[in-house]
Structure formats: C-alpha cells, structure tokens
Amino acid sequence: MKRTFTYQITSADAGHNIEYFLKEQGFSNQNIIDLKKMPESILVNGVWKHVNYSLQPLDTLKVCMEETASSQKIVPVELPLDIIYEDEDLLVVNKPADMPIHPSMGNYENTLANAVAWYYHKQNIPFVFRCINRLDRNTSGLTIIAKHMVSANILSQMVAEREIHREYLAIVQDKYLPDMGIVYAPIGRKEGSTIERTIDFINGDRAITQYQVLGRENGYAFVSLKLETGRTHQIRVHMKYMKCPLVGDSLYNSKEASYVATLSDVSQDTRILKRQALHSAKLEFIHPITKKPLCFTQKLPDDMTNFLIKNMSFTYEEFQ
C-alpha cells in the first residue's frame, strides 16, 4: 500500500524539526521509525532530509510511505464486501451479520478480514488488515478499516479519546425500560468464561451507554444507543443489566434462546431473529488525514426490519 503526504510549511511551522512536525500531524514514534527504513521516504523540496532537519517557511515536505507486506495468516477469500466509502486512507464497510471480523479457530476463511484481503489481492496491492471499531460476529453495520499505518494510528487514538461517535439500533425485550437514560455500569470478564462479560463494580472497566426508546409494542422496544466507551459486548451487557436483553441474543438472553430452540421451524418464521438484534447504524468522525468531518449511516438489515413489521407494526423509517 502506497501513500504520499504533502505539506506546505508555514511560518507557524518553521523552526520545528521534521519529527516534531510529523508527530503534530498524528504520526506515532513507530510510524516515524518505520518511515526511516523506507528509501526516499522523507523529502524537503525534493531532497532527502533527516528527521532532525529544521523546517523553513515555504518548504514543501513530502512523506512517501510504502507498505510491502500483507497480513500473515489471513487468506484472501472471495466473499461479499459492501464498501460504503473508500479513499486513500480508510474504508467504511457495512458488515453483515454472521461474519466475524478476524480469523480465529473454526473461522479461518469466512471473516471480514478475508473479504478485504481478497479485495486488495485481486488488485495486486499489499494490505495489512487494521479494523478500528470491531463488531461482534452477529452485529451488523458500519465499521472502519484503516488502509495504512498512519491512519490506523490516528483512528485508534480517536477511538481512545472518544472522537469517533457511534450510534447503534437494537430491539430489546421491553420490561419497563425508561424512555431514555444513561447506563453507568463497569464491565469485566465473567468468571469461568473466556467470552462472556458481566457487570463488575469492583474490578470492571468503566462503561457508559446512552439510550433512547424510539418505539415500543407487544413487549418489545426499538432503541437507539450511543457509546461513550467501547467495552466488549457493552450494549448487550448493559441491556441485560437493565433487564431488557437484546432479542435473539443467545449469550445474554438465555430464556429467549431456550424458547427459540423448541420451535419446529425457526428458519421460516420472520417473527424470530436468529442473532442479536443489534446494528451499527451511524458513524461520525473527523477524517484522520484531511481533517474533514465524515458522517455515514446504514439502514436496518432485512431481518431486523422484518421483525419490526411482524412484531411491532412499524418500521425504522417512521422515526427518521
């Protein structure tokens, strides 16, 4: 993956060396170390310079980055890939349900990483897979993939500083869920499980979720949720804590899972969801390189839409 960054140095930038300037643009120490290993990677007015060179007004700084390696152990596989947006620095992808983000035991060739690897493999472009906001296997919707090491570093910092704003849509079992609220409940690993999380007020990590009920009917609520933190399974755990677990959630809604297991023909019943009813519907953030504001939305997938129609007599479009 190749990327060239060009900067026109102003009087405000003058006097700082290249390393300082690049860090101000969001390059990490490791990014700069890697750049030093690339030939002709840092040029000032067309001439190679060391990173301790002091920039002068009207200098043109050009940073030429080339990543020649691809992710190891990620096999390119031709799978559906719904790209919502792409530029030189990032991808925004609409991930379907039942697709893991990364390969793991038992899931070597059916992941988003495999699909993206294929997309670049057929273009003969080396690519390292760097997913920024990870979604659970059965959560659908928008996710960001960085296309190179610099955008990955900046976007990861933005996640840590809560500068990527995420809105999810969910269908929950409605047991007197207030119309809106904020859930403050720390989350930690459940003892004895490598997967399941639980509310843990002693050892758990800080976790905050804002929510608003968009509609309710027949014992279900359609909910918009915004994350202030990004803990594993955060929405699923917080809704269970509120005694309103997500419909279709086999891990945190065991009673419903037991009921579904007794049905003779689940596959043909559009009233039943075969996965947790959770969709990453909106992403807002500042572009890591151009600094322009970006906003992406993605409509509900068919399974959640059909569930609303069959069980709640309305669709999400009524609330837009």
C-alpha positions in Angstrom: 0.0 0.0 0.0 1.5 3.3 -1.1 0.6 6.8 0.3 2.2 10.1 -0.2 1.6 13.1 2.2 2.5 16.6 1.0 2.7 19.5 3.5 3.4 23.2 2.7 5.3 24.6 5.6 4.1 27.9 7.0 5.8 30.4 9.2 4.0 28.9 12.2 5.6 25.5 11.5 9.1 26.9 10.8 11.8 26.2 13.3 10.4 22.8 14.3 12.2 19.7 13.0 10.5 17.1 10.8 10.0 14.6 13.6 8.2 17.2 15.7 6.0 18.3 12.8 5.0 14.8 11.8 4.0 14.0 15.4 1.8 17.1 15.3 0.1 15.6 12.2 -0.6 12.4 14.1 2.4 10.2 13.2 3.4 7.9 16.0 7.0 7.2 17.1 6.7 3.7 15.5 5.4 5.3 12.3 8.5 7.5 12.1 10.8 4.6 12.9 9.2 2.6 10.0 9.5 5.6 7.7 13.2 5.8 8.3 13.6 2.3 7.0 11.9 3.2 3.7 14.1 4.6 0.9 13.5 8.3 -0.1 10.6 8.5 2.3 11.2 12.0 3.7 11.9 14.7 1.1 12.1 18.5 1.6 11.9 20.4 -1.7 12.7 17.1 -3.4 15.8 16.4 -1.4 16.1 13.6 1.3 16.4 15.0 4.8 16.9 13.5 8.2 14.0 13.9 10.7 16.0 16.4 12.8 16.1 18.9 9.9 14.6 22.3 10.9 11.8 23.2 8.6 11.8 26.6 6.9 8.9 28.8 5.7 7.7 27.8 2.2 9.4 24.4 2.4 7.5 21.5 0.8 7.7 18.4 2.9 6.8 15.2 1.1 6.4 11.9 3.0 6.4 8.8 0.8 5.2 5.7 2.6 5.1 2.2 1.1 4.0 -0.9 3.0 5.1 -4.0 1.1 3.9 -6.7 3.5 0.4 -8.2 3.8 -1.3 -9.6 6.9 0.1 -13.1 7.6 -2.4 -15.9 8.3 -5.3 -14.0 6.5 -6.2 -16.0 3.4 -7.8 -13.9 0.6 -11.2 -15.3 0.1 -13.9 -14.0 -2.4 -16.7 -13.0 -0.1 -19.4 -10.3 -0.4 -17.9 -6.9 0.6 -20.3 -3.9 0.9 -18.0 -0.9 0.7 -19.8 2.3 1.7 -16.8 4.6 1.4 -13.2 4.4 0.3 -10.3 6.9 -0.1 -6.5 6.7 0.2 -6.6 6.4 4.0 -9.6 4.3 5.0 -12.6 2.1 4.2 -16.0 2.2 5.7 -17.7 -1.2 5.3 -21.3 -2.5 6.0 -20.6 -5.8 7.7 -23.4 -8.4 7.5 -24.5 -10.5 10.5 -22.9 -13.9 10.8 -19.4 -12.6 9.7 -16.6 -12.4 12.2 -14.2 -9.5 11.9 -10.9 -11.6 12.3 -10.0 -15.2 11.7 -10.0 -17.4 14.7 -10.2 -21.1 15.5 -13.0 -22.5 13.3 -13.3 -19.3 11.4 -10.3 -19.1 9.1 -11.9 -18.2 5.8 -15.3 -16.6 6.5 -14.3 -13.3 8.0 -14.3 -9.6 7.0 -10.5 -9.7 7.1 -10.6 -12.5 4.4 -13.0 -10.4 2.3 -10.9 -7.3 2.5 -7.7 -9.3 1.8 -9.3 -10.6 -1.4 -10.4 -7.1 -2.5 -6.8 -5.9 -2.4 -5.3 -9.3 -3.6 -7.2 -9.1 -6.9 -5.8 -5.5 -7.3 -2.3 -6.9 -6.6 -2.0 -4.4 -3.6 -0.3 -5.5 -0.4 -2.6 -4.9 2.6 -2.4 -5.1 6.3 -5.9 -5.6 7.9 -6.5 -3.0 10.6 -10.1 -2.8 11.8 -10.8 0.2 14.0 -14.2 -0.3 15.6 -14.7 -4.0 15.9 -18.2 -5.5 15.8 -19.3 -8.9 17.2 -19.9 -11.7 14.7 -23.6 -11.3 14.7 -23.8 -7.5 15.0 -24.3 -5.9 11.6 -23.5 -2.5 10.2 -20.8 0.1 9.8 -17.1 -0.5 10.7 -13.9 1.4 9.8 -10.8 -0.2 8.3 -7.5 1.8 8.2 -5.6 1.4 4.9 -2.1 2.2 6.2 -0.1 2.6 9.4 -0.6 6.3 9.8 -4.4 6.4 9.5 -4.5 3.3 11.8 -2.6 5.1 14.5 -4.7 8.3 14.3 -8.0 6.5 14.2 -7.0 4.3 17.1 -6.2 7.4 19.1 -9.5 8.9 18.1 -11.3 5.8 19.5 -9.3 6.1 22.8 -10.3 9.7 23.1 -13.9 9.1 22.2 -13.8 11.1 19.0 -15.5 8.5 16.8 -19.2 8.8 17.6 -21.2 5.6 17.1 -24.9 5.0 17.1 -26.5 1.6 17.2 -30.1 0.4 16.8 -31.3 -2.5 18.8 -34.5 -4.4 19.6 -34.9 -5.4 23.2 -37.4 -7.2 25.4 -39.2 -4.4 27.0 -39.6 -4.7 30.8 -40.4 -1.1 31.8 -37.3 0.4 30.2 -37.4 4.2 30.8 -37.9 6.3 27.6 -34.3 7.4 27.8 -31.3 7.3 30.1 -27.6 6.7 30.6 -26.2 3.4 31.9 -23.2 3.7 34.1 -22.0 0.2 34.9 -18.4 -1.2 34.7 -17.9 -4.3 32.7 -15.5 -7.2 33.3 -15.0 -10.8 32.3 -17.4 -13.3 33.7 -15.5 -15.8 35.9 -15.1 -19.1 34.2 -15.8 -17.8 30.7 -13.4 -16.6 28.0 -16.2 -15.0 26.1 -19.0 -13.7 28.3 -18.8 -10.3 30.1 -20.7 -9.2 33.2 -21.3 -6.1 35.3 -18.5 -5.8 37.8 -18.5 -2.8 40.1 -15.2 -3.9 41.8 -12.9 -4.9 39.0 -14.7 -3.9 35.9 -13.7 -1.3 33.4 -15.6 2.0 33.1 -18.6 1.6 30.6 -21.2 4.2 29.7 -24.1 3.8 27.2 -26.7 6.4 26.3 -30.0 5.1 25.0 -33.4 6.4 23.8 -36.5 4.3 23.1 -37.8 5.0 19.6 -40.9 2.9 19.9 -42.4 0.1 21.9 -45.1 -2.5 21.4 -46.0 -6.1 22.3 -43.3 -6.4 24.9 -40.5 -5.2 22.7 -38.7 -1.8 22.4 -36.8 -0.4 19.5 -33.9 1.5 20.9 -31.1 3.9 19.7 -27.9 3.6 21.7 -24.7 5.7 21.7 -21.5 4.5 23.2 -19.3 6.7 25.3 -16.9 3.8 25.9 -16.2 0.7 23.8 -16.1 -2.4 26.0 -16.6 -5.9 24.7 -20.3 -6.7 24.4 -21.1 -3.4 26.1 -24.6 -2.8 24.7 -25.5 -6.4 25.1 -24.3 -6.5 28.8 -25.9 -3.1 29.6 -29.3 -4.0 28.2 -29.2 -7.3 30.2 -28.3 -5.3 33.3 -31.4 -3.1 32.6 -33.4 -6.3 32.5 -34.2 -5.7 28.8 -31.8 -8.1 26.9 -31.5 -7.9 23.2 -33.8 -10.1 21.1 -32.0 -13.0 19.6 -29.0 -12.8 21.9 -28.1 -16.4 22.6 -25.4 -15.4 25.1 -27.2 -12.8 27.2 -30.9 -13.7 26.7 -30.9 -17.4 27.5 -34.6 -17.6 28.2 -35.5 -16.5 24.7 -32.8 -18.8 23.2 -34.4 -21.7 25.0 -37.8 -20.8 23.6 -36.4 -20.5 20.1 -34.7 -23.9 20.4 -38.2 -25.5 21.0 -39.7 -24.1 17.8 -40.1 -26.7 15.0 -39.3 -24.3 12.1 -37.4 -21.2 13.1 -35.9 -20.7 9.7 -39.2 -19.8 8.1 -40.5 -17.6 10.9 -39.8 -13.9 10.3 -41.0 -13.1 13.8 -37.9 -14.7 15.2 -34.4 -13.3 14.9 -31.5 -15.8 14.6 -28.9 -13.3 16.0 -28.8 -10.5 18.5 -30.9 -7.6 17.2 -28.0 -5.1 17.1 -27.0 -2.9 14.1 -24.2 -0.3 13.8 -26.3 2.4 12.1 -24.2 5.6 12.2 -20.6 6.7 12.4 -19.4 10.3 12.7 -15.7 11.3 12.9 -13.1 13.7 11.6 -11.0 12.3 8.7 -7.6 11.3 10.1 -5.6 12.9 7.4 -7.8 15.6 5.6 -9.5 16.6 8.9 -12.8 17.0 7.1 -16.0 15.8 9.0 -17.4 12.5 7.9 -20.8 11.0 8.6 -22.1 7.6 7.4 -25.5 6.0 8.0 -26.7 2.5 7.1 -30.3 1.3 7.1 -31.5 -1.6 9.1 -30.9 -5.1 7.5 -33.8 -7.1 6.4 -34.0 -9.4 9.4 -34.4 -6.6 11.9 -36.8 -4.7 9.6 -39.0 -7.8 9.2 -39.0 -8.3 12.9 -40.3 -4.8 13.5 -43.0 -5.2 10.9 -44.2 -8.6 12.2 -44.0 -7.9 15.9 -44.2 -4.1 16.4 -46.3 -2.9 13.4 -43.8 -0.2 12.3 -40.5 0.3 10.6 -37.5 2.4 11.4 -38.2 4.8 8.6 -41.2 6.1 10.6 -38.8 7.5 13.1 -36.4 9.2 10.6 
